[in-house]
Structures are given as C-alpha cells and as structure tokens.
C-alpha cells in the first residue's frame, strides 16, 4: 500500500497533479485518486485498518445509492404498505435525484451534510437527467429533512448488514451534533402541549359533544373518553367491545388503506375501561350499526380517517364555535387523544381522574413510560402550589 504523487500535462498544456492511494486486497489492485495529500493519507490509514479487520470493501465493488435503494425496497416487502410507500417516495423524490449516482463507499459525512443543506434550501438536484429532482425545487421542511435522513440512514444500515458498505455516513453525521444548548433550543422550539392550543379544554369538549350529529356521535365520544388512536377506532370490531363489563379490548387497527392488522406496538394491545356515558352511547349505536366494525361506513367497511375528521369532528367544532382566528376548526382528530391523556392526569378537584403515570401509559398504549413522561409529564400536578407551601412552612414560623 502506498501514497504517491502523480503529475501530468493536459492537452491544453495545463499542469495538473493528484495524489494516488495504491493498494491490493485479495490479489486485486485498487487505485483511488485525491486532490490533496491529506485526504490520500487519511484514506490509506482507513483502508489499512479495514484490511486488517477484514471489512474493507473496494469502492468499485459497492453499489450506487440508486441500486442500493432498489435492493433495500425489495427487502421491505413485509412492512406496512404506508411505510413502504413513504420509503419509496423519499428515495424517488429526495435521495436519488441528489445522491443516486454516488457509490456507497463515496458517501461521506460532508456529502450527507451538503445533501441535507440542499434539501433545506430547496436547491435542485445536480442531475439534469433526473426529472423529479429538477421539478422538486421547493424548500423541504425540517420535519421532512429529518424523515429523509432517517430513511437514508436505515437503508445504509441494511447495506452494512449485507457487507456492501463499512460506514454509515448518516450515523457518522449525527455524532457530536445537537448537544447541550442546541438540544435545549430544539426542545423549546417544539414546545409543550398547551391546553386550549393543542389540547381541547373541558368546556370545548362539552360544547363539541353537544353539537355532534347522530351519525358521528358514537365514534367521537368514544375517542374523547378512551384515548384510542384513530387507526384503533377505525379497526375496532364488536367482538372486542364488552359493554356488560364496560371495557374495550384494543387488538387491531386499520391502516390508511383499510387493511386490518395488529396495533402499533406490543404495548398498543391493551384493555381500556369505558365510562357509563360511552357505554350508553355505544348500546344505542349498536342497534343501528351493521357488520363487524363498531364504526363502519354505510357499506359495512372500516372508515377512512378523512371522513371522521371532515364530516364528523370539524363540523361539530364549527357548530360549537371551537375555531381559530380564521374561523377554521381548531383541533385535529389526534387532539382528542391528548384530551384523554390530560383528563387521566388532572386532579380530581379539577375534574380529572388523577391517575398515576404508569396507568396513563397503559391506557394510552405507549411503548415506554418515558414516552408518556416526555409528552405529558408537564401536565401532572406538582403538589406544591401556594396553599400547600404555606401549610408546610408554618412549622418554621418564629
């Protein structure tokens, strides 16, 4: 293995130079060219270490990002359709136009960082033969950039397992980023869920219930007082509803294509108690319902999310005057899940259930208690309000 300088003169008479890394692996000779000696020396050191470990892969032997993406998508056949289509869209519209021609071995943290900046700034792809990249010139949101990088990192991790690349450049990019104050700033930007902004107030919920049409009353009331995800409500079947014992067993969910499958996670499979209000509403609703689904369409199929939102929940908000400054419905359907969480957390004297955080986690079907604490921890009573503080400090009064 060696690093040497190469000098030549172009046809136009221009003097050029480059640095060559020349090495052999398993009897095959490989040559890589660099503009700077510093980069060539770094590459030589990297190759030496990988050769000793037996993990070196010659750049010419690695697939391009486009080829790797196609291979990876084929291995995702067992995932949900929505997930597969999301991956395919990220590759087609964002990753391939900018990075499709790169070989995996040439993907470095600086190249990924430039890719990230190009997405954020809406810079068109530098590949004139790739129409999606040229057409998609708008700036991507921070959330979209994060999703695309996650997809790219997942694909590279799969290529690592196949032995087609030694380094996941996306994971290398994330190391050392957003520490300390930067993470604090990110958390502040995201902010905490606020009652009246992200979470409906008790008064708003009362008004919404009063203005629900008969067609959508059962599903919206159930969403409010069980905290079930929209997909779980849409996939709920009567065999999992126990009105006698006032319980609903979450065993299935419907994805956006109405395919019925298992809950989002293992913790998503749970049993949630039903308040008497919901039991009465469901008993009345069952007399009119047709088929196996609790909240079916007129044809007996699972409902689409958009139907529940646009035909049921949003009209009720408008009728109840629960709207924003522009007169549009104030909350999305997921806000009802937030309300249920806050209702479980709030003190009894404030109209809540005052449940322990572990019980709230189980009711919501969160995979970890940390998730519940991160999202809703600030809603739990601090138990140190002014009255209690004054009572406790009396002992020390002189």
C-alpha positions as CSV (number, residue, x, y, z in Angstrom):
1,X,0.0,0.0,0.0
2,X,1.4,3.4,-0.9
3,X,0.6,7.1,-1.4
4,X,2.3,8.8,-4.3
5,X,2.0,12.0,-6.3
6,X,1.0,12.0,-9.9
7,X,1.8,14.9,-12.3
8,X,0.6,15.3,-15.9
9,X,0.0,17.9,-18.5
10,X,-3.4,18.2,-20.2
11,X,-3.8,18.6,-23.9
12,X,-4.2,22.4,-23.4
13,X,-0.8,22.4,-21.8
14,X,-2.1,22.9,-18.2
15,X,0.0,21.3,-15.4
16,X,-2.1,19.0,-13.1
17,X,-1.3,16.9,-10.1
18,X,-3.1,14.5,-7.8
19,X,-2.4,12.0,-5.0
20,X,-2.9,8.3,-5.6
21,X,-3.6,5.6,-3.0
22,X,-2.4,2.3,-4.5
23,X,-3.2,-0.9,-2.7
24,X,-4.1,-4.6,-3.2
25,X,-6.7,-6.7,-1.5
26,X,-7.1,-10.4,-2.1
27,X,-4.9,-10.2,-5.2
28,X,-6.9,-7.3,-6.7
29,X,-5.3,-4.0,-7.2
30,X,-7.2,-0.8,-6.4
31,X,-6.3,2.8,-7.1
32,X,-8.1,5.9,-5.6
33,X,-7.3,9.5,-6.5
34,X,-7.4,12.5,-4.3
35,X,-6.8,16.2,-4.8
36,X,-4.9,16.6,-1.5
37,X,-2.2,14.5,0.1
38,X,-4.0,15.0,3.4
39,X,-7.1,13.2,2.1
40,X,-4.9,10.4,0.5
41,X,-3.1,9.8,3.7
42,X,-6.4,9.6,5.7
43,X,-7.8,7.1,3.1
44,X,-4.6,5.0,3.3
45,X,-4.9,4.8,7.1
46,X,-8.6,3.9,6.9
47,X,-8.0,1.2,4.3
48,X,-5.1,-0.3,6.3
49,X,-7.4,-0.6,9.4
50,X,-10.3,-2.1,7.5
51,X,-8.0,-4.6,5.6
52,X,-6.6,-5.8,9.0
53,X,-10.2,-6.2,10.3
54,X,-11.3,-8.0,7.1
55,X,-14.0,-5.5,6.5
56,X,-12.6,-3.5,3.6
57,X,-14.8,-3.1,0.5
58,X,-13.3,-1.6,-2.6
59,X,-15.4,1.4,-3.8
60,X,-15.7,-0.1,-7.3
61,X,-17.5,-3.1,-5.7
62,X,-20.1,-1.1,-3.8
63,X,-23.5,-0.4,-5.5
64,X,-24.7,3.1,-6.2
65,X,-27.3,4.7,-3.9
66,X,-29.9,4.1,-6.6
67,X,-29.1,0.4,-6.9
68,X,-28.9,0.1,-3.1
69,X,-32.3,1.8,-2.7
70,X,-33.9,-0.7,-5.1
71,X,-32.4,-3.6,-3.3
72,X,-33.5,-2.3,0.1
73,X,-37.1,-1.6,-1.0
74,X,-37.4,-5.3,-2.1
75,X,-36.4,-6.3,1.4
76,X,-39.1,-4.1,2.9
77,X,-41.9,-6.2,1.4
78,X,-43.1,-7.3,4.8
79,X,-43.7,-3.8,6.1
80,X,-47.0,-2.0,6.1
81,X,-48.0,-0.6,2.8
82,X,-47.9,3.0,4.1
83,X,-44.4,2.6,5.4
84,X,-43.1,1.1,2.1
85,X,-44.7,3.9,0.1
86,X,-43.2,6.5,2.4
87,X,-39.7,5.0,1.9
88,X,-40.2,4.8,-1.9
89,X,-41.3,8.4,-2.0
90,X,-38.3,9.6,0.0
91,X,-35.9,7.7,-2.3
92,X,-37.6,8.8,-5.6
93,X,-38.2,12.5,-4.8
94,X,-35.3,13.4,-2.5
95,X,-32.5,10.9,-2.2
96,X,-32.0,9.5,-5.7
97,X,-32.1,12.9,-7.5
98,X,-29.2,14.2,-5.4
99,X,-27.3,11.1,-4.4
100,X,-28.4,8.3,-6.8
101,X,-25.1,8.4,-8.8
102,X,-22.9,8.1,-5.7
103,X,-21.4,4.8,-4.9
104,X,-22.0,3.9,-1.2
105,X,-18.3,3.9,-0.4
106,X,-18.1,7.6,-1.6
107,X,-20.9,8.7,0.7
108,X,-19.2,10.7,3.5
109,X,-20.5,12.9,6.3
110,X,-19.6,16.1,4.3
111,X,-21.5,14.8,1.3
112,X,-24.6,13.9,3.5
113,X,-24.3,17.3,5.2
114,X,-24.4,19.0,1.8
115,X,-27.4,16.9,0.8
116,X,-29.1,18.0,4.0
117,X,-28.5,21.7,3.2
118,X,-29.7,21.3,-0.4
119,X,-33.0,19.8,0.8
120,X,-33.5,22.5,3.4
121,X,-32.7,25.3,0.9
122,X,-34.7,23.8,-2.0
123,X,-31.6,23.5,-4.2
124,X,-32.4,21.4,-7.3
125,X,-30.6,18.2,-7.9
126,X,-27.4,18.5,-9.9
127,X,-28.5,15.7,-12.2
128,X,-30.2,17.1,-15.4
129,X,-31.4,13.6,-16.5
130,X,-33.4,13.2,-13.3
131,X,-36.8,14.9,-13.8
132,X,-38.1,14.6,-10.2
133,X,-35.1,16.4,-8.8
134,X,-35.4,19.2,-11.3
135,X,-39.2,19.5,-10.7
136,X,-39.0,19.4,-6.9
137,X,-37.3,22.7,-6.2
138,X,-39.2,23.8,-3.1
139,X,-37.6,24.0,0.3
140,X,-38.2,21.0,2.5
141,X,-39.4,21.5,6.0
142,X,-37.2,20.5,8.9
143,X,-39.5,17.6,9.7
144,X,-39.2,16.3,6.1
145,X,-35.4,16.7,6.1
146,X,-35.3,14.6,9.3
147,X,-37.5,11.9,7.8
148,X,-35.5,11.7,4.6
149,X,-32.2,11.4,6.5
150,X,-33.7,8.7,8.7
151,X,-34.7,6.8,5.6
152,X,-31.3,7.1,4.1
153,X,-29.6,6.0,7.4
154,X,-31.9,3.0,7.6
155,X,-31.0,2.0,4.0
156,X,-27.3,2.3,4.7
157,X,-27.6,0.2,7.9
158,X,-29.2,-2.5,5.7
159,X,-26.3,-2.2,3.3
160,X,-23.9,-2.6,6.2
161,X,-25.6,-5.8,7.2
162,X,-25.2,-7.1,3.6
163,X,-21.5,-6.3,3.7
164,X,-21.8,-3.7,0.9
165,X,-20.5,-0.7,2.9
166,X,-18.5,-0.4,6.0
167,X,-19.5,3.0,7.3
168,X,-23.0,4.5,7.7
169,X,-22.3,8.1,6.8
170,X,-25.6,9.3,8.2
171,X,-24.9,7.9,11.7
172,X,-21.4,9.5,11.5
173,X,-23.0,12.9,10.7
174,X,-25.2,12.7,13.8
175,X,-22.4,12.1,16.2
176,X,-21.5,15.1,18.1
177,X,-24.3,17.2,16.7
178,X,-27.0,19.0,18.7
179,X,-25.5,18.7,22.1
180,X,-26.2,20.7,25.2
181,X,-27.7,24.1,24.4
182,X,-28.6,23.0,20.9
183,X,-30.8,20.2,22.2
184,X,-32.4,22.6,24.7
185,X,-33.2,25.0,21.9
186,X,-34.8,22.2,19.9
187,X,-37.0,21.2,22.8
188,X,-38.0,24.8,23.3
189,X,-38.9,25.2,19.6
190,X,-41.1,22.1,19.8
191,X,-42.7,23.4,23.0
192,X,-45.0,21.6,25.4
193,X,-48.6,20.7,24.6
194,X,-50.8,23.5,25.8
195,X,-54.4,23.3,27.0
196,X,-56.6,25.5,24.7
197,X,-54.0,25.3,21.9
198,X,-53.0,21.7,21.4
199,X,-55.4,20.1,23.9
200,X,-59.1,21.0,24.0
201,X,-60.4,22.4,27.3
202,X,-63.2,20.7,29.2
203,X,-65.6,23.4,28.1
204,X,-64.7,23.0,24.5
205,X,-65.2,19.2,24.7
206,X,-68.6,19.7,26.3
207,X,-69.7,22.1,23.5
208,X,-68.4,19.8,20.8
209,X,-70.3,16.8,22.2
210,X,-73.5,18.9,22.3
211,X,-73.1,19.7,18.6
212,X,-72.3,16.2,17.3
213,X,-74.6,14.8,14.7
214,X,-76.1,11.4,15.3
215,X,-74.0,9.9,12.5
216,X,-70.7,10.7,14.2
217,X,-71.6,11.0,17.9
218,X,-70.6,7.4,18.8
219,X,-67.1,7.5,17.4
220,X,-66.2,11.0,18.6
221,X,-67.5,10.4,22.1
222,X,-65.6,7.1,22.2
223,X,-62.4,8.8,21.0
224,X,-62.8,11.5,23.7
225,X,-63.2,9.1,26.7
226,X,-60.9,6.2,25.7
227,X,-57.9,7.9,24.1
228,X,-57.8,5.3,21.3
229,X,-55.8,6.2,18.2
230,X,-57.8,7.0,15.1
231,X,-56.5,3.8,13.5
232,X,-57.6,1.8,16.5
233,X,-61.1,3.3,16.4
234,X,-61.4,2.6,12.7
235,X,-60.3,-1.0,13.1
236,X,-62.4,-1.7,16.3
237,X,-64.8,-4.6,16.0
238,X,-67.8,-5.5,18.2
239,X,-66.1,-8.8,19.3
240,X,-63.6,-6.6,21.2
241,X,-66.2,-4.4,22.9
242,X,-67.5,-5.7,26.3
243,X,-70.4,-3.4,27.1
244,X,-71.5,-5.7,30.0
245,X,-68.2,-5.1,31.8
246,X,-67.6,-1.7,30.3
247,X,-64.4,-2.5,28.6
248,X,-62.9,-2.2,25.1
249,X,-60.1,-4.5,24.1
250,X,-57.6,-3.0,21.6
251,X,-56.5,-5.9,19.4
252,X,-56.5,-4.5,15.9
253,X,-56.1,-1.3,13.9
254,X,-56.9,-0.2,10.3
255,X,-54.1,1.5,8.3
256,X,-54.7,4.2,5.8
257,X,-55.6,1.6,3.1
258,X,-58.2,0.0,5.4
259,X,-56.1,-3.1,5.9
260,X,-56.7,-4.6,9.4
261,X,-53.6,-5.5,11.3
262,X,-52.0,-5.6,14.8
263,X,-51.7,-2.5,17.0
264,X,-48.9,0.0,16.5
265,X,-46.7,-1.8,19.1
266,X,-46.9,-4.6,21.6
267,X,-47.9,-2.1,24.3
268,X,-50.7,-1.0,21.9
269,X,-52.6,-4.2,22.7
270,X,-54.5,-3.3,25.8
271,X,-57.8,-3.0,27.6
272,X,-59.4,0.4,28.3
273,X,-62.3,0.9,30.7
274,X,-65.4,2.6,29.3
275,X,-67.3,5.4,31.3
276,X,-71.0,4.9,31.6
277,X,-71.6,7.7,29.1
278,X,-69.7,5.8,26.4
279,X,-71.4,2.5,27.3
280,X,-74.8,4.1,26.8
281,X,-73.9,5.8,23.6
282,X,-72.4,2.5,22.2
283,X,-75.5,0.5,23.2
284,X,-77.7,2.9,21.3
285,X,-75.3,2.9,18.4
286,X,-75.1,-0.9,18.2
287,X,-78.8,-1.1,17.5
288,X,-78.2,0.8,14.2
289,X,-74.7,-0.5,13.3
290,X,-74.2,-3.1,10.6
291,X,-71.4,-5.6,10.2
292,X,-68.4,-6.5,12.4
293,X,-66.9,-3.0,12.7
294,X,-68.1,-0.7,15.5
295,X,-67.9,2.4,13.4
296,X,-68.4,1.3,9.8
297,X,-69.3,3.0,6.6
298,X,-72.7,2.6,5.0
299,X,-71.2,-0.5,3.2
300,X,-70.0,-2.0,6.4
301,X,-66.3,-1.3,5.8
302,X,-63.8,0.5,8.1
303,X,-64.0,4.3,8.0
304,X,-61.3,6.5,6.4
305,X,-59.6,8.9,8.7
306,X,-60.6,11.9,6.4
307,X,-64.3,11.0,6.7
308,X,-64.2,11.1,10.5
309,X,-62.3,14.4,10.6
310,X,-64.0,16.4,7.8
311,X,-67.6,15.1,8.1
312,X,-67.8,14.5,11.8
313,X,-65.3,16.3,14.0
314,X,-64.7,19.5,12.1
315,X,-68.4,20.4,11.5
316,X,-69.0,19.8,15.3
317,X,-66.2,22.2,16.1
318,X,-67.6,24.9,13.8
319,X,-71.1,24.5,15.1
320,X,-69.8,24.7,18.7
321,X,-67.7,27.8,17.7
322,X,-64.4,26.0,18.6
323,X,-62.5,27.7,15.9
324,X,-59.3,29.6,15.4
325,X,-58.9,33.3,14.4
326,X,-59.7,32.5,10.8
327,X,-62.9,30.7,11.7
328,X,-61.5,27.2,10.9
329,X,-61.8,24.2,13.1
330,X,-59.3,24.5,15.9
331,X,-58.2,20.9,16.5
332,X,-57.2,17.8,14.6
333,X,-58.6,14.4,15.5
334,X,-55.4,13.5,17.5
335,X,-56.2,16.3,19.9
336,X,-58.9,14.1,21.4
337,X,-56.2,11.6,22.4
338,X,-54.3,14.5,24.0
339,X,-57.5,15.5,25.9
340,X,-58.0,12.0,27.2
341,X,-54.4,11.9,28.5
342,X,-54.9,15.3,30.3
343,X,-58.2,14.1,31.7
344,X,-56.5,11.0,33.1
345,X,-53.7,13.2,34.6
346,X,-55.7,16.1,36.0
347,X,-56.6,16.2,39.7
348,X,-60.0,15.1,40.8
349,X,-60.8,18.5,42.2
350,X,-60.2,19.9,38.7
351,X,-62.5,17.3,37.0
352,X,-59.8,14.8,36.2
353,X,-59.1,11.2,37.2
354,X,-55.7,11.8,38.8
355,X,-54.2,8.5,37.7
356,X,-50.5,7.5,38.2
357,X,-48.3,7.9,35.2
358,X,-47.9,4.1,34.8
359,X,-51.6,3.7,34.5
360,X,-51.8,6.6,32.0
361,X,-49.0,4.9,29.9
362,X,-51.0,1.6,29.9
363,X,-54.3,3.4,29.0
364,X,-52.6,5.2,26.0
365,X,-50.7,2.1,24.8
366,X,-47.3,3.9,24.9
367,X,-44.3,1.6,24.5
368,X,-42.4,3.1,27.4
369,X,-43.2,5.2,30.4
370,X,-40.5,7.7,29.2
371,X,-42.6,8.5,26.2
372,X,-45.6,9.3,28.4
373,X,-43.5,11.4,30.7
374,X,-41.9,13.3,27.7
375,X,-45.2,14.2,26.1
376,X,-47.5,14.7,29.1
377,X,-45.2,15.0,32.1
378,X,-45.7,18.7,32.5
379,X,-49.4,18.2,33.0
380,X,-49.0,16.1,36.2
381,X,-49.8,18.1,39.4
382,X,-46.7,19.4,41.1
383,X,-48.3,19.2,44.5
384,X,-46.5,22.3,45.7
385,X,-49.0,25.1,45.0
386,X,-49.1,28.1,47.2
387,X,-51.6,26.7,49.7
388,X,-49.6,23.6,50.4
389,X,-46.4,25.5,50.6
390,X,-47.9,27.9,53.2
391,X,-49.2,25.0,55.2
392,X,-45.8,23.3,55.3
393,X,-43.9,26.4,56.2
394,X,-46.0,27.2,59.3
395,X,-43.8,24.9,61.4
396,X,-40.8,27.2,60.8
397,X,-42.6,30.4,61.7
398,X,-41.0,32.2,64.6
